[in-house]
Amino acid sequence: MSTGDDPYAERKKLSFEEAEGVEPLPAQLKLKEVSPQLRAALWRVVHDSLREARRWVDYAPAATLESPWQNILRDMYTYRYHRMTFTNDADALIAEVQNVFERGDYVALFGWLQWVLRRRDCPVMFSEKIDYALQFGHAAYRVLDRRTIVPMGSETELKTIKQAFADLAATEFHGARAHLHAAATELTEGHNADCIRESIHSVESVVRVLEPKGGFAKALSMLDAKIKIHEAMKLGFTKLYGFTSDEHGIRHPLLEGSAATVDETDALFMLGACAAFVSYLINKARAAGLLDSR
């Protein structure tokens, strides 16, 4: 039976209190917002993983953490928090991490998580569990490519960016992939102009691979002859590229000492638009036989 045939389909998605109107319906959190529900869901994932690494050693005064968490937190003390000493006391370490999730702002919380996600020894399935917790807590953030937490305006934007990373998996597009990763990271850290710069660089990098001659506009025109880019699409991105060139502080150094006049909404748009255009160019090139049909 389809959802449309089930009169209780929507109610089944809600708690009893929500369905009865006693509690408000779950709402998408705003960017930079962290609710108690989200904190609890994220901490559950982290706490479970830490507890699995907790061990008692003979004659030791306290329980310790085994790898990978021993190495992760030890390196975090040195390279993230710049502390001189590290004591492998499991309960003390767990309590300190818990404080980040209970009291830290969104930067402290997501920064901690992203640092762990980018470790080579990040626990198995940790990124998937964190991403599920973000969805459960209605966060305006998701885990991208298993290692970067990025703001998302909608699930559609997330799918677009994930598709772009999949399309950029080929060896020749590693530069563009790195730029797109950097764009997502800059957006998470609130560096809007830097996000826009890296986003447009990802497009520029793809264009350069497909057509290495000339500047961006000329290369795009030459590429048009090979893969038939829609005129409005080509004109639109040429203008967007021009915007990033004209706006002080995006693609060029600041000339007048003021920050580029772009905000988070601009950065979100450019990240999504550039990701979509990257996929568009790659798939058009494959259809035209310029790339392997991977």
N, C-alpha and C positions, 0 to 999 in steps of 0.2 A: 504493500500500500504506500503511495506517495505521501509526502508531507502535506500536500493540499487536501488529501482525503482524510487526514487525521485531525479532528477538531482539538486535540490536546497536544499537538506537535510543539507549539511554542511553550506551553506550560511545562512540558517535560524538560525543557532546557533551563528552567528556573528552580530556585529553592522554593519551599512552601511559603516562606515569608515574603519572597519577591512576588510570587504568583498572587498572593492575597493582598498585595499593596501595602504591607506593613513595613517592608524595607524597599528602598529604591532599586530599580533595575540596574544591573552592572553597566557601568559606563567606561568608555575608553579614557584612559588617563591622558593628561596633556603632556607635552614634552617637558622634561625636567621634573615631572611630578612622580613621587614614589609614595604609594599608599601603604598602610599597615598590612593589607592583604598581600601586596607584592613583596614587601620585605620578608614576611613570613614564608612565602612560597620559595623565594630565592634562598633564604637561610636554611630551609629544610633540605634543599639539594646539597648545599655546602656542608651543613652539619653532618648529614648522613655519610658523605664522602670522608670527612675528617674522622668520624667515629670508626669507620672501617679501617683506618690507618692507625688507630690507637692500640698500643701494645704495652704490656708489662714486661720489663726485663728483670731478670734475677738480680737481687740486691740493689736495684735502683730505687731511689726515694719516691719516685713518681712515675706514672705512665708516660711513655714517649710516643712520638709519631714516626711511623715508618715511611719509606718512600712510596709514592712520589711526594707526599705532603711535607716530609722533613726537608727535602731539597728545595721544594717550591717556596716554603715559608722562610727558610734560611736565606735563599737568594733574594727574596722580597725584603727581608730586613736590611740586606746590604745594598741592593741596587735600586730599590724603590723608596725605602724609608731612611736609608743612609745611617743605620745604627751600627755601633761598634761591636756589640755582643749579641749572641743568639743562644738561648737556652732551650733545649728540646724537652720542655715540660708540656705534655699534651693538653692537660686541662687548662693551663694558663694561656697557651696559644689559642685554643678553641674559644676561650672567653674573650680574648682580644679581638679575634675575628668577628665574633658575635656582636661586639660593640660597634663595628663598622656597619653591620647590617641593621642594627637597632637604631643607631643615632647618626650615622653618616649621611651627608646629603647625596644627591644623585651622582655627583662627580666622584665622590669617595667610593660609593657602592659599585657603580658601573666600571670605574677605573680599576678597582680591585679585581673584579670579575674578568675584565678584558686582559689584565696582566696575566692571570692564570690561564685563560683560554689560549694565549699565544705561546705558552710553554710547550716545548716538544714532549715533555712528560706530563702534560695535562691528563688527568684521570680519564679513563675510558668512558665514553657516553656522557661526559660532563657537559659538553656544549649542547647536546640534544636535550638534556634535562633542564639546563638553564633556559634554553629557548622555550621549552614547554612552560616553565614557571613564568616567563615573561608574558606568554599568551594567556595563561590562567589568571595572572594578575592584571590583565588588560593594559599592559605597559605600552607606551608609544615607541618601544624599542624592540629589536629582534637581533638574534645572532646571525651574522652573515658569514658564509664561507667557513663556519665553525670556529672563527677566531676574532671576529670584530663585532662589537655591539654598535648598532647604528639606529638613529631615529628613523621612524617610518610614519608617513602621513596616512597610509592605508595599506591593506594587504595587497592591493594591486601593485603599488609601488614596490613592495618587497618582492613580489613575483617577477617584476620587470628587472630589478637589479640582480636577482639570483640567476635569471636567464642570461643576463649580460656576462656574469662570471662564467657560466657554463660555455657560452659562445667564445669567450676569451681564453679558454683552456689550452688552445693550440700554442705550440712553442713560439711561433712568430709574434704572438700577441701578449707575451709576458710583460712587456713594458706598459701596454695599455691596462693590463690587469693590475699592475702595481699602482698605477695612477688612480684607478677606480677604488682600490683598497685605501689608498691615502685619502681620497675624497671622503669616503665613509668615516674614516678615523677623524679627520678634521671637523666633520659635521658633528660627530659625537662630542668632541672637545669644545664645540662652540666657536670654531674658527671659520666663520661663514665665507669670507673672501677666499681663504685657502681651499675650502671645499669646492668652490666654484672653479678656481684655477685648476685643481687636480681633475675635476670632472671634465672640463673642456680639453685638458691635456690627454685624457684617455681617448677622446674622439680624434684628436689630432694625431695621436700615435697610431691608431688604426688606419687613418687616411694615409699616413706616411708609409705604412707597410704595404698598403694596396697600390699607392701611387706616390713614389718617392720624389717626384720632380715638382719644383715650384713651392710657393707658399700655400697656406691652407686653402684659400679661395681658389687659386689656380689648380691645385692638386685635386680639389673636390670637383672642379669642372672637367678636368681630364678624366677623372674616375667616372664621371657621369656618362662619358662616351662609351665606357666599357660595361657598366652595370645598370644604366638608365635610372638615375635617381629622379624622383618626382621633383619638378621645378619648384614647387612651393616648399618642399622639404629642404631642398638645397639652399634656397634663398633664406629660409627661416634659420638654418644653422649657420649660414654665413653671417647673418645679422647677430646671432647670439655670440658668435666668435668675435665679432666686432665690438659687442658690448663688453666682453671681458678684456679686450684690448684698450678700450677707451676709459673704463672705470678705474680710477687711480687705486693702486694697491692690489689688483687682482692678478693680472699676468705680468705686470711691470712694477718696479719699486715705487713706493709712494713718492710723489714729486712735491707735495705741498704739506707733508707732515700730518695729514689727517687720514683716518682709517677709511677704507673703501665703504661707500654707502650702500651696503647690502645687508639684508637680515636673514634670519633663519628660514623664512619662507622662500626667499630667493634661492638659498642654498639647497633646500629640499627639492625645489623645482628643477634646478640645474642637474642635480645628481640623478634624479629620475629621468629627465629628458636625455641626458647624455648616455645613460645606460641603455635606454631604448634605442637611441640612434646608433650606438655601437653594435647592438644586435642586428639592427636593420642593415647596416653596411656589410657586416660579415655574412649574413644570410643571403643578401643580394649578390655578393661576390661569389659565394658558393654556387648559387643558382646559375651564375654566368660562367662557371668553370674556372674561376681565378684561384680557387682554393680547393683543397680536398673536401669531399663531402662527409666530414666527420660530424 
